[in-house]
Amino acid sequence: MERKKTLLFINARAGMEKGGSESYRIMEALCRQGCELTVYPVLPSVPELSIDSILSGNAGRFELVSCVGGDGTLHHLVNALMKEEERMPILYFPFGSTNDFARSLGIPASVAKNAASVTRGSLFPCDIGSLNGKYFSYVAAFGSFTKVSYSTKQDLKNVLGYPAYLLHGLQTLPENLNYTRRLKILHDGETEEGDFLFGAVSNTSSIGGFSAFGSSALKQKPSPALNDGLFEVLLIRAPKNIQELTEIIGSLVSAQMDRDSPYIRAFKSAELLIESEMSIEWTLDGEYGGKFRRAEIRNHPKSIRILLPAESGGAEKGGGKRRSADGRRKGTERKAALN
């Protein structure tokens, strides 16, 4: 059997260190599916062993790239892959504390089911966003509570998991509620100005379980918003008093942001320009994305291919029939996803 040359990155510290504890099981599952593995640990502090360096130094050697970790690990892989002329498909094993992107894709928690995508899966072409040249897979955000994702200490996340974010958020509650920025937002020939508490430019209809476009957007997996060429944009105006803040919180908790609200603005766009009198700190997929007064945000349609289990419904389509990951129509004889 000719084995599939696969590059595997493992973030051992992700998801309360589950990324490390599950690594052998993942390697065994991939080998059972016919993969020939080259494995690297994720070591951001060692430049020559960064995902970027390893990918650029091995161009053309591999047919598939896989990563074990959270949304942040995938973020670094996507940024490195977007620089390559030929982009390998990605097989993602989500072991982070939140896994928002994996949830939107419908990636299973089962290692065996996910690994089986190599032979029985299909490719999902996914949009990728960019902010001033930096790429993101599912969200670019600014404002209240966006610091929580990248300022929460890794040791705390390893012990508590997702509650670590909530704990850190509560500790910074007064600071977050006082956040406000005067913005000018240009999109689709329109200009909007005002004081804003929070903003998110997302590649999916859901962030942390909230939908700005109705609850039906949360049910379909993969989310159709992931490859429609448009961003889902959510802007929350800064409240002037407790009553306005209460109304905003009520909309968020009830996930009724798709209804008309004087404080919440939701729309779709492929390109935005956001300008501010003061520099704004951005988070990209939960990672620190930089500080800018001018943010140019663009959608790059179907730039990355994600390998998904066949039952997820994420295959590339052609001629009205589903295609396997190599682009061929599935006939009576089942074909390998990456042959």
Order of alpha helices (4+ residues) and beta strands (2+ residues): beta-alpha-alpha-beta-alpha-beta-alpha-beta-alpha-alpha-alpha-beta-beta-beta-alpha-alpha-alpha-alpha-beta-beta-beta-beta-beta-alpha-beta-beta-beta-beta-beta
